[in-house]
Amino acid sequence: AFLINPSKKLVLYVLLGSILIAVTLKWKFPDMNYFNRSTIVIIATSLIVAIPTWLKSGWQQSGRKLITISDPKVGQLAIALLLSLICCHIIFH
């Protein structure tokens, strides 16, 4: 698990606060693309939960344990997906 035992109250408040963040961004920046707005909300809410959890419990996982592959075929498909996303970014950007 990425975060070990985050505060359930904090997660609930951040979940409700994410609505407020999204509405505020929509109001302040009406021309902002939905993709960009949702990315900001996801990153902000993840950090709001992650930082206090890391400070309270510490970094519980080694870097090697963050990514585990259940089957070599799954790992190959993940790499293929990553490469296709990079190609799409290069072609369409």
C-alpha positions as CSV (number, residue, x, y, z in Angstrom):
1,A,0.0,0.0,0.0
2,F,1.2,3.5,-0.8
3,L,-0.2,5.1,2.3
4,I,-0.3,3.1,5.5
5,N,-3.4,3.9,7.6
6,P,-4.4,7.5,6.6
7,S,-6.8,9.3,8.8
8,K,-10.4,8.4,7.8
9,K,-11.7,11.8,8.9
10,L,-9.0,13.5,6.8
11,V,-9.9,11.4,3.7
12,L,-13.6,12.2,4.2
13,Y,-12.9,15.9,4.5
14,V,-10.6,16.0,1.6
15,L,-13.1,14.1,-0.5
16,L,-15.7,16.7,0.3
17,G,-13.2,19.5,-0.2
18,S,-12.3,18.2,-3.7
19,I,-15.8,19.3,-4.8
20,L,-15.0,22.8,-3.4
21,I,-11.7,22.8,-5.2
22,A,-13.2,21.8,-8.5
23,V,-16.0,24.4,-8.3
24,T,-13.6,27.1,-7.3
25,L,-11.3,26.3,-10.2
26,K,-14.3,26.3,-12.5
27,W,-15.4,29.7,-11.2
28,K,-12.0,31.4,-11.1
29,F,-10.8,29.9,-14.4
30,P,-13.8,29.2,-16.6
31,D,-11.7,28.6,-19.8
32,M,-9.5,26.0,-18.1
33,N,-9.7,22.6,-19.8
34,Y,-11.5,19.9,-17.8
35,F,-8.5,17.6,-18.1
36,N,-6.2,20.2,-16.5
37,R,-8.8,21.1,-13.8
38,S,-9.3,17.5,-12.8
39,T,-5.6,16.8,-12.8
40,I,-5.0,19.7,-10.4
41,V,-7.8,18.5,-8.1
42,I,-6.5,14.9,-8.1
43,I,-2.9,16.0,-7.4
44,A,-3.9,18.5,-4.7
45,T,-6.2,16.1,-2.9
46,S,-3.7,13.3,-3.0
47,L,-1.0,15.5,-1.5
48,I,-3.3,16.8,1.2
49,V,-3.9,13.2,2.3
50,A,-0.4,11.9,1.7
51,I,1.7,14.6,3.4
52,P,0.1,14.4,6.9
53,T,0.1,10.6,6.6
54,W,3.8,10.5,5.8
55,L,4.6,12.9,8.6
56,K,2.6,10.8,11.1
57,S,3.6,7.3,10.1
58,G,6.7,7.9,8.0
59,W,7.5,6.5,4.6
60,Q,6.5,2.8,5.1
61,Q,7.6,1.3,1.8
62,S,10.9,1.0,0.0
63,G,11.0,2.3,-3.5
64,R,11.2,-1.2,-4.8
65,K,7.9,-2.2,-3.2
66,L,5.9,0.6,-4.7
67,I,5.6,-1.1,-8.0
68,T,5.0,-4.9,-8.0
69,I,4.2,-6.9,-11.1
70,S,2.0,-10.0,-10.6
71,D,3.0,-11.6,-13.9
72,P,5.7,-10.8,-16.5
73,K,3.0,-10.5,-19.2
74,V,1.3,-7.7,-17.1
75,G,4.7,-5.9,-16.9
76,Q,5.2,-6.1,-20.6
77,L,1.7,-4.8,-21.3
78,A,2.3,-1.9,-18.8
79,I,5.6,-1.0,-20.6
80,A,3.7,-1.2,-24.0
81,L,1.0,1.1,-22.6
82,L,3.6,3.6,-21.3
83,L,5.4,3.7,-24.7
84,S,2.1,4.1,-26.6
85,L,1.1,7.0,-24.3
86,I,4.5,8.7,-24.9
87,C,4.1,8.2,-28.6
88,C,0.6,9.8,-28.5
89,H,2.0,12.7,-26.6
90,I,4.7,13.3,-29.1
91,I,2.5,12.9,-32.1
92,F,-0.5,15.0,-30.9
93,H,1.3,17.7,-28.9
